[in-house]
Structure formats: C-alpha cells, structure tokens
C-alpha cells in the first residue's frame, strides 16, 4: 500500500477511469487538488475564464466521443454555484460530467466560513448524486462510485465536494489494484422485443423516432440496420439527429414545433404507428399531444422507467438501454426477414421521400442585409459530411436545424432541454479538445455569443481552433418573435450606435474588435455573395494561427422563422420553395 493525500488518490482514480483532461479554475479551497494533479501527472488541464464555461467545456468533451466523461473543477462557494447551469444542462440531456469543488474545512461548514456553501444541497436536484466527502479515506471510493453512477441507467452528472482539510489528509490507497465498478444498464427481454415487433409489423405506415439515448448508447449503426431490415422510415429527434444520415433513403426528417422539417411533420401526421427509442417525447417535438397521438399507436423504449408514460401513456412500453434493445430488434428482424414475415414498406418509404423532395422552405435569397436562410445554404455548400456542428438555442439554432445537414452521430452537438445562452463557445472548445482533427463549426446568434465571449481567450491560449458562425441581427430574435403574441417589442433590441464603430450602422457591439482583443481572429460579412469566401478565409486563418475564428454575418433585423404550437399549424412566415433553385442545398437537391 502507498500513502498519499486524499486528493492524490482521487487523481489516480480519475486516470484509472480514463480521464486525461480537466477544465476549470484553481482557487484557495481547491489548490490541494491542483497540487495533486501536478504531483501525480497524467491529467492535462484547460484553464477556463468562468467556472460555468468550464462546466460547458466538460459537456462538449463528453458529447464528442463515446465513453468520454468530462471533468470540471472549481473552488468553494461561487465556483460551485456557477457550475449549476452546466450540471442542469448535462442532467437534462443525460450527459455524464463530473464536477469537483473545493470546500471550507469540514469543522467549519456550520460556521458560515468564507465561501462555505452547502453545494451538495444546491446541486442535488440537477445531479444524479452530489456529496460532500467528510472522511479522507472515503475520497477514492466516492470517486469510484461517481463513475459507476454516471454510467449506470440513464447517464448524468455527479458533483463531489471536497473540504480543503480532507483533500490534504494522507490515506492508504493502492492505485495499481484499482478496478472500476460495473455500470448497470437495463435490458429488454426477447419476449418484449417480439411483442413490439408484432405491433410494428401490423401497422401500415410505421415510423421509428430515434432519440438521443441511441447516441448515448453508441447504437446508431444498429438503429440504421434495424430501419433497413424492416424498411421503416426514421424520424430523429433534435438530440438524436445524426443517428441516421440525412441523405439516407429512410431518413424521413425531423418533427416538431421549431427544429423540424415540413416533410418530417407531414410524414408524422400521415403515420399510423410510432416506435420511440431513447427519446422522451419533448414538448417541442410533440407540440399539442392531441395532434401528435391522434390515429396512431405508440411503443416507447427508454432506459429510465419513469419516462414510460410520463408525457402520454404508450400502447406498450419497454425499459431498456437503447443498444441492448436494438441488438435484439436487429436479431429478431433478421429472423423474421428470413422467414418472410416482414411487410414490404417500399411504397410507404417512397411516399415519405416524395415529401422530402417537395415540402421545402426557400433558402436562396439575395437580400442585403442578409436573410438568415441564405447563411445556412452557404454553410451547406462550404462544410462537408464530416463537420461537427455545435449550437445551443435561439433563432440561429432553430433555423440551423431546419436547413443544415447532419450525417453522423455526435456531429450535431446541442444542449437540448436546458438551452442556456452562452453554451456554444465553451462547448465548442470542449469538443475541439476531445477531437483535434475534425472540422468544428459553431453557430450562435449575437446574444448567445455575448454571454460567454471571454472563453474565446481559452481557445487562443490553448490553441483550440474552430470556426464560429455568428449571425447578428442585433436582437433577442427568438424572444422578439415570441413577444408577437403579446403585441410588443420590449427590451429585446441589442442595437445602439457604437461610437467606436460607426461602420456597423447601429448594430451595437463591435464583435470583430472584441474577438481580436481576446486573441482570436474575426471577419465581418454584409453581402451574401461573400459568405463562402469568408468561410474559406477563416479556414486559412485557423490553419495559420491555431485559434478560433469568428465569421460574423450581418442579418436583416427582423426575420420570423417557421414555428407554431401544433404540428398541424406551423406558421410559415417566409417564402416556400417552388423549385430546386429556391432551395439549392436541400438534402433532396444534394442526393
């Protein structure tokens, strides 16, 4: 056995669990842990500018590769409370991240010591487990249990709070014999899968709804194989986008009130059976439940028992990890195919593809200032099938999901339920740290961009280059559009005459100067014909300087993006495509 501080034992556990990088900020109460990282070695560190930013970097890191667990570190008090948004975002989307906080000495927790806060109680509702470890010998076991909890059942975040004296106390610990605890995943039975398959086979117009649980389970290839064996078209949710390539003949489009396709919604309304796998029937996917459920039967497969029936009662529910269920679905489908038991779905699949070819929104506008739809058209031209997109919330993200294309799992990296503004920059940095080679393109509106813009300095300091598309209408665009229902345009304008940058004509913040002041590069585009050139120039700047490069595109002030409250009543505010020239980079035009 070896003697070491409890903090050093914790670092050894991190390494044994596969962690080789952490994101965070040192501080007085967490300095012993940083000393342990320095002494033990093997865990790199990225110094964030804000602890919330560190938590989102950890999220981006986890979301990029199967098996990744992002780690973020902060000191006592406000560092922990700053991480709550990241914990909420990770919890909502079933993303395992480990937050480690320093704490006041154990014997002073009840004495209102400096920066002593009950972070365990605060973090409890947005974590799978939150603990303040009071006994030094329990520190390595708390970390061991944390990884088991994060990986078991529905994945999610954990917070471990370490009083400074606990970190510094020496304990006995043998890292050489350490073993991870096995994670628990519920699995469907053969009888359950055969019953669900029988229900699917009875339907005339079935669909598979592929949720983010499939990506979390690293089961996208199985989902595609199952769809191909049965011939059943697939509707990915926003969190499941990429489970099946956009250009696959069985990819039927996304469904919902905002991040959806016209053809996807039409196909859902034409269906008579839906099997959801690894999804949670989010309200922005379903809209009004009467319209979503009317005339169709549902099977729901999810890893979390309490998700079955939470939104509406399915006709049949199965509690299972998505991969375990899909392995059995594929096995049974192969057997039924060999026996000639599967229905021919080719006519239904072709009906779905015809909608995919014809129910399109227009993107080809030549307006100056630029209409946002043109930006996504140019992005489709410039960025290939291997691009990883990162985005969070707002009209930019909604329009991006309506017009961009995703071909692989984990290539649309988006915080779904929480949607915190400011998420995109730090998350993109975490994605880049996890993947040093793939082209990474972030997408923000101006307000999301301004929320945590300081994190760009992290990209400059640690050479984490990516391309950030900043669409600037100098508005809280999504909130402005929502305020139409209240007949107001109140406190949502970001425009002002910038005395230091009159050339941006009242668009407020000079993002180019801000970005350059943080050590990165930026380009501003006002003409739609220049967008493609700017993307090419940005790539060269990234290659030359190894820093994030921002391409700001000045948009028209007001554009209403397609959305509604019911799948039967989506408001199409802009022109619809009448021919291929109106939507030259629609997925149908590219295939």
C-alpha positions as a printed NumPy array, in Angstrom:
array([[  0.   ,   0.   ,   0.   ],
       [  1.071,   3.569,  -0.607],
       [  0.467,   6.644,   1.475],
       [ -0.696,   9.742,  -0.333],
       [ -3.073,  12.64 ,   0.167],
       [ -6.756,  12.007,  -0.44 ],
       [ -6.573,  14.441,  -3.365],
       [ -3.733,  12.439,  -4.936],
       [ -5.782,   9.259,  -4.545],
       [ -8.668,  10.99 ,  -6.345],
       [ -6.384,  11.952,  -9.253],
       [ -5.238,   8.329,  -9.536],
       [ -8.901,   7.26 ,  -9.755],
       [ -9.561,   9.814, -12.496],
       [ -6.7  ,   8.381, -14.528],
       [ -7.851,   4.796, -13.981],
       [-11.328,   5.782, -15.167],
       [ -9.907,   7.14 , -18.423],
       [ -9.777,  10.876, -17.633],
       [ -6.804,  12.681, -19.183],
       [ -8.001,  16.285, -19.156],
       [ -9.992,  18.559, -16.852],
       [-11.456,  22.031, -17.346],
       [-11.525,  24.505, -14.523],
       [-10.121,  27.308, -12.391],
       [ -7.943,  26.927,  -9.296],
       [ -8.728,  28.69 ,  -6.045],
       [ -7.741,  28.604,  -2.393],
       [-10.04 ,  25.771,  -1.339],
       [ -9.226,  23.544,  -4.317],
       [ -5.481,  24.232,  -4.51 ],
       [ -4.599,  20.919,  -2.794],
       [ -6.366,  19.095,  -5.63 ],
       [ -4.413,  21.114,  -8.216],
       [ -1.218,  20.264,  -6.332],
       [ -2.195,  16.615,  -6.588],
       [ -2.757,  16.894, -10.354],
       [  0.689,  18.448, -10.7  ],
       [  2.366,  15.827,  -8.498],
       [  0.645,  12.747,  -9.927],
       [  0.628,  13.91 , -13.558],
       [ -1.355,  12.41 , -16.427],
       [ -4.371,  14.732, -16.251],
       [ -3.993,  17.757, -18.503],
       [ -5.806,  20.986, -17.627],
       [ -7.565,  23.692, -19.633],
       [ -7.874,  26.962, -17.722],
       [-11.342,  28.435, -18.257],
       [-12.242,  32.08 , -17.729],
       [-15.524,  31.338, -15.941],
       [-16.486,  28.234, -13.98 ],
       [-19.783,  27.905, -15.843],
       [-17.675,  27.926, -19.002],
       [-15.608,  25.061, -17.588],
       [-18.755,  23.023, -16.971],
       [-19.906,  23.535, -20.571],
       [-16.434,  22.603, -21.844],
       [-16.803,  19.361, -19.919],
       [-20.203,  18.83 , -21.545],
       [-18.807,  19.392, -25.031],
       [-15.979,  16.999, -24.273],
       [-18.352,  14.236, -23.121],
       [-20.734,  14.666, -26.049],
       [-17.99 ,  14.291, -28.676],
       [-16.83 ,  10.683, -28.273],
       [-18.464,   7.528, -26.857],
       [-17.15 ,   6.79 , -23.376],
       [-15.876,  10.301, -22.669],
       [-16.543,  11.789, -19.232],
       [-15.795,  15.496, -18.984],
       [-14.414,  16.808, -15.696],
       [-14.683,  20.386, -14.424],
       [-13.055,  21.769, -11.296],
       [-13.656,  24.864,  -9.2  ],
       [-13.054,  26.224,  -5.746],
       [-15.56 ,  26.67 ,  -2.936],
       [-18.62 ,  28.92 ,  -2.838],
       [-19.41 ,  30.724,  -6.09 ],
       [-17.398,  28.287,  -8.207],
       [-19.841,  25.546,  -7.314],
       [-22.905,  27.698,  -7.811],
       [-21.527,  28.853, -11.172],
       [-21.428,  25.194, -12.261],
       [-25.111,  24.613, -11.572],
       [-26.159,  25.652, -15.077],
       [-23.729,  23.146, -16.58 ],
       [-24.985,  20.43 , -14.246],
       [-28.589,  21.24 , -15.18 ],
       [-27.77 ,  21.134, -18.887],
       [-25.946,  17.813, -18.52 ],
       [-28.681,  16.311, -16.37 ],
       [-31.434,  17.331, -18.771],
       [-29.678,  15.718, -21.74 ],
       [-28.362,  12.606, -19.926],
       [-24.717,  13.68 , -20.206],
       [-22.192,  12.383, -17.649],
       [-19.85 ,  15.076, -16.348],
       [-18.013,  15.177, -13.031],
       [-17.851,  18.482, -11.157],
       [-15.259,  18.707,  -8.382],
       [-15.423,  21.595,  -5.921],
       [-13.286,  22.717,  -3.045],
       [-14.902,  23.456,   0.278],
       [-14.177,  25.12 ,   3.611],
       [-12.643,  22.883,   6.325],
       [-15.048,  20.182,   7.476],
       [-15.261,  21.527,  11.014],
       [-16.26 ,  24.981,   9.785],
       [-19.097,  24.082,   7.406],
       [-21.669,  25.134,  10.007],
       [-19.879,  28.382,  10.945],
       [-20.539,  30.47 ,   7.82 ],
       [-16.874,  30.283,   6.88 ],
       [-15.652,  32.287,   3.884],
       [-17.177,  30.855,   0.679],
       [-18.687,  27.928,   2.563],
       [-21.968,  26.973,   0.91 ],
       [-23.965,  23.754,   1.012],
       [-23.256,  22.963,  -2.625],
       [-24.396,  19.362,  -2.12 ],
       [-27.929,  20.564,  -1.355],
       [-27.887,  23.146,  -4.146],
       [-26.67 ,  20.669,  -6.766],
       [-28.892,  17.787,  -5.658],
       [-31.852,  18.484,  -7.987],
       [-29.638,  18.719, -11.108],
       [-27.292,  15.769, -10.498],
       [-27.594,  12.007, -10.151],
       [-25.527,  12.276,  -6.977],
       [-23.989,  15.15 ,  -5.015],
       [-21.814,  14.575,  -1.962],
       [-19.543,  16.434,   0.422],
       [-16.906,  13.906,   1.464],
       [-16.096,  14.361,   5.144],
       [-13.757,  11.411,   5.685],
       [-10.429,  11.429,   3.797],
       [-10.311,   7.631,   3.431],
       [-13.657,   7.755,   1.603],
       [-12.437,  10.11 ,  -1.135],
       [-11.199,   7.487,  -3.65 ],
       [-14.348,   5.397,  -3.05 ],
       [-16.562,   8.426,  -3.647],
       [-14.852,   8.965,  -6.993],
       [-15.159,   5.266,  -7.809],
       [-18.867,   5.354,  -7.059],
       [-19.306,   8.582,  -9.009],
       [-18.163,   6.942, -12.232],
       [-20.441,   3.965, -11.662],
       [-23.416,   6.268, -11.049],
       [-22.672,   8.492, -14.053],
       [-22.518,   5.493, -16.381],
       [-25.402,   3.436, -14.974],
       [-29.009,   3.518, -16.24 ],
       [-29.788,   6.973, -17.601],
       [-26.379,   8.727, -17.701],
       [-25.943,  12.025, -15.924],
       [-23.689,  14.318, -13.879],
       [-22.242,  13.996, -10.384],
       [-20.769,  16.623,  -8.048],
       [-18.099,  15.778,  -5.459],
       [-17.362,  18.466,  -2.883],
       [-14.046,  18.204,  -1.01 ],
       [-13.256,  20.19 ,   2.147],
       [ -9.705,  21.521,   1.994],
       [ -8.552,  19.581,   5.055],
       [ -9.988,  16.351,   3.647],
       [ -8.022,  16.869,   0.416],
       [ -4.754,  17.318,   2.302],
       [ -5.029,  14.399,   4.729],
       [ -2.833,  11.378,   3.986],
       [ -4.507,   7.998,   3.472],
       [ -3.577,   4.492,   2.364],
       [ -4.503,   3.769,  -1.268],
       [ -3.181,   1.328,  -3.87 ],
       [ -3.877,   2.648,  -7.389],
       [ -2.258,  -0.383,  -9.028],
       [ -5.072,  -2.703,  -7.971],
       [ -7.931,  -0.251,  -8.536],
       [-10.822,  -1.504, -10.667],
       [-13.859,   0.352, -11.987],
       [-17.244,  -0.662, -10.642],
       [-19.549,  -2.212, -13.268],
       [-22.259,   0.057, -14.643],
       [-25.847,  -1.181, -14.645],
       [-27.959,  -0.95 , -17.799],
       [-31.473,  -2.439, -18.003],
       [-32.023,  -4.753, -20.97 ],
       [-35.149,  -5.698, -22.877],
       [-36.22 ,  -9.332, -22.984],
       [-36.755, -11.358, -26.136],
       [-40.492, -11.583, -25.381],
       [-40.766,  -7.777, -25.097],
       [-38.965,  -7.215, -28.381],
       [-41.126,  -9.779, -30.211],
       [-44.307,  -8.147, -28.905],
       [-43.121,  -4.693, -30.065],
       [-42.093,  -6.149, -33.434],
       [-45.528,  -7.7  , -33.84 ],
       [-47.187,  -4.343, -33.237],
       [-44.85 ,  -2.649, -35.722],
       [-45.483,  -5.341, -38.322],
       [-49.244,  -4.911, -38.067],
       [-49.026,  -1.207, -38.945],
       [-49.338,   0.148, -42.472],
       [-47.368,   3.368, -42.059],
       [-44.927,   2.948, -39.169],
       [-42.124,   5.261, -38.066],
       [-39.119,   4.955, -35.778],
       [-38.428,   8.   , -33.586],
       [-34.7  ,   7.945, -32.759],
       [-33.762,   9.855, -29.617],
       [-30.54 ,  10.972, -28.008],
       [-30.435,   7.789, -25.948],
       [-29.355,   5.948, -29.097],
       [-26.365,   8.267, -29.469],
       [-25.544,   7.993, -25.752],
       [-25.589,   4.201, -26.095],
       [-23.392,   4.326, -29.221],
       [-26.104,   2.397, -31.078],
       [-26.65 ,   4.492, -34.219],
       [-25.382,   1.797, -36.579],
       [-27.817,  -0.676, -35.025],
       [-30.68 ,   1.791, -35.466],
       [-29.842,   2.231, -39.148],
       [-29.535,  -1.537, -39.633],
       [-32.901,  -2.103, -37.957],
       [-34.531,   0.517, -40.182],
       [-33.017,  -1.069, -43.284],
       [-34.093,  -4.596, -42.307],
       [-37.681,  -3.523, -41.657],
       [-37.876,  -0.746, -44.259],
       [-39.351,   1.6  , -41.646],
       [-38.554,   5.337, -42.063],
       [-36.791,   7.154, -39.22 ],
       [-37.621,  10.467, -37.535],
       [-34.644,  11.602, -35.415],
       [-35.289,  13.975, -32.551],
       [-33.063,  17.036, -32.208],
       [-30.892,  15.142, -29.713],
       [-30.923,  12.088, -31.969],
       [-30.006,  13.953, -35.148],
       [-27.235,  12.016, -36.862],
       [-28.372,   8.55 , -35.753],
       [-29.164,   8.006, -39.424],
       [-27.543,  10.113, -42.177],
       [-29.693,  12.921, -43.542],
       [-29.229,  11.592, -47.071],
       [-30.305,   8.045, -46.175],
       [-33.452,   6.994, -48.093],
       [-35.148,   6.055, -44.804],
       [-34.373,   9.36 , -43.051],
       [-37.82 ,  10.983, -43.074],
       [-37.   ,  14.351, -41.492],
       [-37.275,  15.9  , -38.052],
       [-40.589,  16.601, -36.361],
       [-41.567,  19.397, -34.036],
       [-42.671,  22.94 , -33.426],
       [-39.345,  24.605, -34.218],
       [-36.341,  22.421, -35.108],
       [-38.21 ,  20.432, -37.741],
       [-38.797,  19.941, -41.437],
       [-42.056,  20.466, -43.279],
       [-41.725,  16.979, -44.716],
       [-40.985,  15.459, -41.302],
       [-44.122,  16.928, -39.739],
       [-46.247,  15.862, -42.717],
       [-44.895,  12.316, -42.502],
       [-45.611,  12.093, -38.772],
       [-49.207,  13.19 , -39.359],
       [-49.56 ,  10.552, -42.099],
       [-48.261,   7.688, -39.924],
       [-50.303,   5.131, -38.01 ],
       [-47.644,   3.708, -35.662],
       [-44.605,   5.169, -33.901],
       [-41.867,   3.356, -32.036],
       [-39.748,   5.757, -29.964],
       [-36.327,   4.542, -28.858],
       [-34.212,   6.531, -26.383],
       [-36.421,   9.613, -26.571],
       [-38.525,  11.475, -24.025],
       [-41.371,  12.971, -26.129],
       [-40.131,  16.517, -25.503],
       [-42.836,  19.15 , -25.862],
       [-41.029,  20.97 , -28.673],
       [-41.007,  17.689, -30.578],
       [-44.63 ,  16.696, -29.973],
       [-46.456,  20.004, -29.761],
       [-50.119,  19.551, -28.855],
       [-50.459,  15.916, -27.795],
       [-53.903,  15.502, -29.351],
       [-52.475,  16.121, -32.812],
       [-49.312,  14.134, -32.164],
       [-51.059,  10.994, -30.899],
       [-54.306,  11.049, -32.874],
       [-54.82 ,   7.976, -35.049],
       [-51.582,   6.187, -34.203],
       [-50.288,   3.609, -31.759],
       [-47.063,   4.039, -29.787],
       [-44.327,   1.838, -28.425],
       [-41.797,   3.547, -26.151],
       [-38.362,   2.108, -25.352],
       [-36.334,   4.048, -22.793],
       [-33.624,   3.367, -20.233],
       [-35.451,   5.241, -17.46 ],
       [-38.594,   3.547, -16.099],
       [-40.215,   6.843, -15.126],
       [-40.029,   8.111, -18.717],
       [-42.534,   5.464, -19.839],
       [-45.915,   7.189, -19.601],
       [-44.527,  10.493, -18.307],
       [-45.855,  12.546, -21.237],
       [-48.553,  10.191, -22.508],
       [-49.304,   6.529, -21.999],
       [-47.922,   4.412, -24.848],
       [-49.682,   1.295, -26.083],
       [-46.611,  -0.652, -24.996],
       [-43.512,   0.319, -23.014],
       [-40.111,  -1.321, -22.618],
       [-37.477,  -0.275, -20.081],
       [-34.12 ,  -0.88 , -21.742],
       [-30.827,   0.613, -22.746],
       [-31.158,   1.578, -26.416],
       [-28.223,  -0.569, -27.533],
       [-29.447,  -3.655, -25.712],
       [-32.916,  -3.223, -27.21 ],
       [-31.653,  -2.572, -30.736],
       [-29.37 ,  -5.601, -30.654],
       [-32.457,  -7.727, -30.032],
       [-34.573,  -5.797, -32.543],
       [-31.957,  -6.48 , -35.224],
       [-31.732, -10.14 , -34.234],
       [-35.497, -10.644, -34.422],
       [-35.82 ,  -8.616, -37.629],
       [-33.21 , -10.788, -39.333],
       [-35.056, -13.924, -38.294],
       [-38.418, -12.583, -39.44 ],
       [-36.91 , -11.384, -42.711],
       [-35.5  , -14.859, -43.39 ],
       [-38.952, -16.347, -42.749],
       [-40.681, -13.75 , -44.986],
       [-42.663, -12.347, -42.055],
       [-41.783,  -8.65 , -42.561],
       [-44.104,  -6.424, -44.563],
       [-42.876,  -4.659, -47.69 ],
       [-42.558,  -0.976, -46.699],
       [-41.196,   0.345, -50.007],
       [-44.36 ,   2.224, -51.022],
       [-44.581,   3.957, -47.611],
       [-40.867,   4.812, -47.674],
       [-41.208,   6.297, -51.17 ],
       [-44.194,   8.356, -50.034],
       [-42.002,   9.787, -47.264],
       [-39.197,  10.515, -49.743],
       [-41.582,  12.327, -52.087],
       [-42.479,  14.704, -49.256],
       [-38.751,  15.117, -48.58 ],
       [-38.265,  16.192, -52.189],
       [-41.179,  18.611, -52.381],
       [-42.094,  20.113, -48.985],
       [-39.191,  22.557, -48.711],
       [-38.537,  26.059, -47.438],
       [-36.773,  28.639, -49.576],
       [-33.139,  29.459, -48.789],
       [-31.871,  31.296, -51.857],
       [-32.305,  34.987, -51.071],
       [-30.008,  37.735, -52.361],
       [-31.141,  40.396, -49.873],
       [-28.76 ,  42.833, -48.188],
       [-28.719,  42.793, -45.173],
       [-28.556,  39.024, -45.419],
       [-31.581,  36.825, -44.804],
       [-30.637,  34.047, -42.368],
       [-31.824,  31.256, -44.671],
       [-29.035,  32.154, -47.12 ],
       [-26.424,  31.664, -44.396],
       [-27.379,  28.007, -43.966],
       [-27.394,  27.492, -47.714],
       [-23.815,  28.757, -47.828],
       [-22.868,  26.61 , -44.834],
       [-24.185,  23.533, -46.649],
       [-22.014,  24.421, -49.623],
       [-18.893,  25.051, -47.555],
       [-18.905,  22.332, -44.909],
       [-18.709,  18.622, -45.651],
       [-20.303,  15.497, -44.254],
       [-17.684,  15.138, -41.522],
       [-18.37 ,  18.55 , -39.936],
       [-19.273,  18.662, -36.253],
       [-21.813,  21.427, -35.57 ],
       [-22.159,  22.957, -32.091],
       [-25.082,  25.172, -31.08 ],
       [-27.403,  25.933, -28.191],
       [-30.619,  27.955, -28.576],
       [-32.298,  30.821, -30.405],
       [-33.496,  31.522, -33.921],
       [-29.998,  30.706, -35.191],
       [-30.16 ,  27.183, -33.779],
       [-33.785,  26.648, -34.851],
       [-33.089,  27.737, -38.418],
       [-29.851,  25.744, -38.395],
       [-31.778,  22.577, -37.573],
       [-34.289,  23.346, -40.314],
       [-31.686,  23.887, -43.051],
       [-28.349,  22.249, -42.184],
       [-27.487,  18.583, -42.751],
       [-26.016,  16.047, -40.336],
       [-24.651,  12.693, -41.424],
       [-23.102,  11.112, -38.328],
       [-23.869,  10.683, -34.637],
       [-22.271,  13.297, -32.361],
       [-21.948,  15.666, -35.296],
       [-24.827,  17.832, -34.085],
       [-23.773,  18.764, -30.55 ],
       [-26.569,  20.733, -28.97 ],
       [-27.852,  21.237, -25.443],
       [-31.49 ,  20.328, -25.799],
       [-33.7  ,  20.782, -22.774],
       [-31.852,  23.451, -20.783],
       [-30.728,  25.687, -23.655],
       [-28.527,  28.118, -21.691],
       [-27.323,  31.144, -23.611],
       [-23.535,  31.282, -23.707],
       [-23.184,  27.498, -24.004],
       [-21.858,  27.403, -27.558],
       [-18.352,  28.875, -27.201],
       [-17.179,  26.799, -24.211],
       [-18.885,  23.663, -25.52 ],
       [-17.134,  24.063, -28.869],
       [-13.801,  24.348, -27.06 ],
       [-14.57 ,  21.125, -25.193],
       [-15.471,  19.448, -28.485],
       [-12.182,  20.584, -30.016],
       [-10.213,  19.313, -27.014],
       [-11.894,  15.931, -27.445],
       [-11.421,  15.874, -31.231],
       [ -8.284,  17.608, -32.517],
       [ -8.836,  16.78 , -36.195],
       [-12.461,  17.089, -37.381],
       [-13.79 ,  20.392, -38.738],
       [-15.846,  22.018, -35.983],
       [-18.354,  24.757, -36.784],
       [-20.232,  26.56 , -34.021],
       [-23.413,  28.537, -34.639],
       [-24.628,  31.443, -32.486],
       [-26.863,  34.431, -32.537],
       [-25.372,  37.628, -31.175],
       [-26.812,  37.279, -27.67 ],
       [-25.66 ,  33.691, -27.144],
       [-22.253,  34.802, -28.398],
       [-22.005,  37.722, -25.975],
       [-22.938,  35.657, -22.898],
       [-19.598,  33.84 , -22.506],
       [-17.437,  35.503, -25.138],
       [-14.488,  35.635, -22.704],
       [-13.969,  31.888, -23.206],
       [-12.567,  32.616, -26.675],
       [ -9.363,  33.568, -24.864],
       [ -9.142,  29.915, -23.76 ],
       [ -9.146,  28.874, -27.408],
       [ -6.348,  31.327, -28.12 ],
       [ -4.261,  30.326, -25.086],
       [ -4.592,  26.565, -25.577],
       [ -4.68 ,  26.54 , -29.392],
       [ -8.19 ,  25.149, -29.781],
       [ -9.2  ,  26.365, -33.245],
       [-12.729,  26.105, -34.583],
       [-14.918,  28.194, -36.896],
       [-17.718,  30.172, -35.25 ],
       [-20.588,  31.392, -37.445],
       [-22.104,  34.42 , -35.705],
       [-25.405,  35.576, -37.214],
       [-26.051,  39.089, -35.974],
       [-29.468,  40.728, -36.166],
       [-28.821,  42.814, -33.035],
       [-31.931,  41.354, -31.431],
       [-33.047,  38.743, -28.945],
       [-34.61 ,  37.199, -32.017],
       [-36.472,  34.225, -30.54 ],
       [-37.86 ,  36.292, -27.663],
       [-38.843,  39.088, -30.057],
       [-40.735,  36.556, -32.154],
       [-42.434,  35.151, -29.057],
       [-43.428,  38.692, -27.994],
       [-45.57 ,  38.996, -31.12 ],
       [-48.217,  37.106, -29.146],
       [-48.187,  39.931, -26.588],
       [-48.223,  42.661, -29.264],
       [-44.904,  44.087, -28.126],
       [-41.256,  44.502, -28.975],
       [-39.961,  45.237, -25.5  ],
       [-36.403,  45.108, -24.103],
       [-35.197,  42.733, -26.804],
       [-33.232,  45.112, -29.028],
       [-29.447,  44.947, -28.76 ],
       [-28.886,  47.736, -31.27 ],
       [-27.197,  51.037, -30.46 ],
       [-24.889,  53.475, -32.198],
       [-21.405,  52.326, -31.287],
       [-19.249,  55.458, -31.028],
       [-16.145,  53.381, -31.683],
       [-17.502,  51.518, -34.703],
       [-19.891,  53.665, -36.772],
       [-19.432,  51.382, -39.794],
       [-21.705,  48.699, -38.307],
       [-24.652,  51.115, -38.635],
       [-26.3  ,  50.791, -35.264],
       [-25.788,  47.028, -34.794],
       [-24.281,  47.676, -31.372],
       [-21.343,  45.553, -30.245],
       [-18.255,  45.509, -32.447],
       [-17.744,  41.766, -32.307],
       [-14.681,  41.854, -34.544],
       [-12.779,  44.081, -32.12 ],
       [-13.93 ,  42.046, -29.105],
       [-12.825,  38.781, -30.701],
       [ -9.462,  40.176, -31.74 ],
       [ -8.963,  41.622, -28.255],
       [ -9.331,  38.088, -26.898],
       [ -6.546,  36.799, -29.122],
       [ -8.627,  35.282, -31.899],
       [ -9.451,  36.234, -35.493],
       [-12.713,  37.584, -36.922],
       [-14.262,  38.506, -40.25 ],
       [-17.418,  40.535, -40.89 ],
       [-19.685,  39.833, -43.87 ],
       [-22.525,  42.021, -45.138],
       [-23.049,  40.603, -48.652],
       [-24.44 ,  37.08 , -49.166],
       [-22.101,  36.561, -52.111],
       [-19.128,  36.955, -49.746],
       [-20.156,  34.326, -47.19 ],
       [-18.468,  31.404, -48.914],
       [-15.259,  33.379, -49.393],
       [-15.259,  34.295, -45.703],
       [-15.558,  30.65 , -44.685],
       [-12.582,  29.778, -46.889],
       [-10.556,  32.64 , -45.435],
       [-11.486,  31.58 , -41.909],
       [-10.155,  28.094, -42.584],
       [ -6.82 ,  29.563, -43.658],
       [ -6.649,  31.777, -40.575],
       [ -7.327,  28.782, -38.325],
       [ -4.594,  26.798, -40.026],
       [ -2.119,  29.667, -39.748],
       [ -2.825,  30.833, -36.183],
       [ -4.405,  27.796, -34.442],
       [ -7.076,  29.932, -32.733],
       [-10.871,  30.205, -33.025],
       [-12.016,  32.273, -35.996],
       [-15.374,  34.056, -35.966],
       [-17.296,  34.846, -39.148],
       [-19.904,  37.462, -38.278],
       [-22.731,  37.825, -40.796],
       [-24.891,  40.919, -40.548],
       [-28.519,  39.842, -40.928],
       [-31.658,  41.779, -41.603],
       [-33.064,  42.939, -38.284],
       [-36.362,  41.018, -38.332],
       [-36.95 ,  37.545, -39.741],
       [-39.597,  35.223, -38.365],
       [-38.514,  31.573, -38.501],
       [-41.079,  28.813, -39.085],
       [-42.684,  27.534, -35.889],
       [-46.006,  27.012, -34.132],
       [-47.722,  25.24 , -31.235],
       [-49.254,  22.286, -33.093],
       [-47.854,  20.01 , -35.8  ],
       [-50.972,  20.75 , -37.833],
       [-50.461,  24.508, -37.673],
       [-46.809,  25.516, -38.161],
       [-46.589,  29.141, -39.277],
       [-44.522,  29.533, -42.447],
       [-43.581,  33.2  , -42.288],
       [-41.208,  33.188, -45.264],
       [-41.486,  32.022, -48.87 ],
       [-41.635,  28.316, -49.542],
       [-39.528,  26.667, -52.218],
       [-41.24 ,  26.333, -55.587],
       [-38.335,  24.728, -57.427],
       [-34.806,  23.436, -56.886],
       [-33.308,  26.894, -57.46 ],
       [-35.182,  28.158, -54.384],
       [-33.51 ,  25.518, -52.177],
       [-30.295,  24.502, -53.968],
       [-28.73 ,  22.845, -50.903],
       [-31.782,  20.991, -49.587],
       [-30.919,  17.381, -48.858],
       [-33.057,  16.325, -51.821],
       [-31.043,  18.575, -54.152],
       [-27.756,  17.163, -52.88 ],
       [-28.7  ,  13.47 , -53.27 ]])
